[in-house]
Amino acid sequence: MDLRVEDGTLADAQTALRSAGNRLAPVARSLKGLDCEAAGAAPLVAELRDADDMLAAELGTVGQALVDLAAHITEIGASFGQVDQNLSQVMR
């Protein structure tokens, strides 16, 4: 019985998740640096600033979740590998 998850599958998933997280980071930083004053009217500026802050925070949360998910994939791969080794030893 082989419970091993293909290393390539895990590596590809980790790469994709880390890449997505890395692409979100500069967007979140850019949003925090937007010049909302350029919008003109004070009420519009305030709304833009609020939307800007919320979007930046949400992108940061999503980025961190992607990094966490990549770390969990590492744990999953290690767990499957350990179970596979244990089963191999028991079945000998």
Secondary structure as the mmCIF struct_conf table of DSSP 4:
data_model
#
loop_
_struct_conf.conf_type_id
_struct_conf.id
_struct_conf.beg_label_comp_id
_struct_conf.beg_label_asym_id
_struct_conf.beg_label_seq_id
_struct_conf.end_label_comp_id
_struct_conf.end_label_asym_id
_struct_conf.end_label_seq_id
HELX_LH_PP_P HELX_LH_PP_P1 ARG A 4 GLU A 6
HELX_RH_AL_P HELX_RH_AL_P1 ASP A 7 LYS A 32
TURN_TY1_P TURN_TY1_P1 GLY A 33 GLY A 33
HELX_RH_3T_P HELX_RH_3T_P1 CYS A 36 ALA A 39
BEND BEND1 ALA A 41 ALA A 41
HELX_RH_AL_P HELX_RH_AL_P2 ALA A 42 VAL A 90
TURN_TY1_P TURN_TY1_P2 MET A 91 MET A 91
#
